[in-house]
Amino acid sequence: MPKLEIGVLVRLTDSPGDEIRKVADFGLGYCQVCTWEPALYTDAVGEALSAAAEKHGVTITTLWAGYPGRLVWNFIDGPKTIGLVPAEFRAARVEALQQAARFAAKFSLPAITTHAGFIPENPNDPDFAGTVDALRQVVDVCGEVGIDFCFETGQETPVTLLRTIERLGADNVGINLDTANLILYGKANPADALDVFGKYVRDVHAKDGLYPTCGDELGREVPLGQGSVDFPLVISKLKRLGYAGTLTIEREISGPQQIADIKSAVDFLRPLC
């Protein structure tokens, strides 16, 4: 079975060298860079990012690309604010993601990744067709510039995500499996989800969490090994599927505890890789 590499999610900033150095400080050679600010897609930032990655020997596996507009991470306002599902935000967000794709390609990043939103489970819902059409506009630009588009799992069920990918019918579409998000949103067990869409997984967020215990709020993210994700099972299934990519640690807190939890996550994952 393939040996998997470990990476970490870092921010894209106007001084990206500082963030890339953090990756090397963890003793890692892989990362994803994430931003919600399209204003950062400049030549100056891209050139600094490329130089820092080369200097520190870091491979960037994707640009995690956010978008403008209101965002509320819960079950009440989330469906009407997140991703390309809310019609009022589609045009601006399509434009932002297309801009991200061109930036990524220009600086040799192989993919962009994002949340598409609470894609309707009912394929007859008009918002399903509207979301697929908006996604196609992004995926087409990704194809034109020679990069992949990846869905970050979370707000949609595995079958809904599979259906969406099938409707897009594009070879450059894949999945960034966030092991915790499926649990945090109460959508699936990540190990079982691999039985549905496993062949499309092209990147992974190694994250842990607990199922929701309130009908309005997401579950809670916790350090790796303290939540409901069965990492030995998930990783063994990924390997059996032929996945040979990176396990990118994501810890959605800040400060010294984030650093400590990332270091602990590296130690937790190494024996499983």
C-alpha angles and dihedrals in degrees: 000000000000121000111239125219126225123229139165136227114243135174126262106229136166086264100045094167091078092056095044090051088058089060091055090045088060088055091248132132101199137062147156119229118217134195139161091194116090087186086078092066094100134129091245093056093042093050091048091048093051092047093050093048091051093045094052097035093242125153115210110213099188146352106239099214124201127187142217128272138060117324126188117180102211140086096260105050097015096082091055098042111033127085130332096320097087103079094210092064101038101095095049093044094048088053092049093050092047088052089050090052093053091047092049093050094047091056097040098254107152100217150003122228131196147151111267091195135235095335107200115256089213107080089202092061108110089226089062093060091041092052093049091050091051092047090050090058089056095041091050092056090047088054093048092055094041104249137115129252116217130193115220107222121236122084098050133059117252092249091051090051091048091050091050092052090048091051091051090052094193127141094218096062122102144147134263099207109215101195094201101041094067087057097040090054093042091236103123151326105268093225091055091043089063088065088062105040106004096124090063098054110118101159137016137213108211100213134139133213151150130255119259116273094185125059094225103044135059122248120265127269114228136177117286112282094023099082141059099281113112096213097180090054095043093048094046090051091048090053092049088052088056096252108162101168137101135300101218113200114224121185112176099208131081140225132037094330091058090054091048093048093049091052090049090049091054090054090046094051102041097078089049095052 
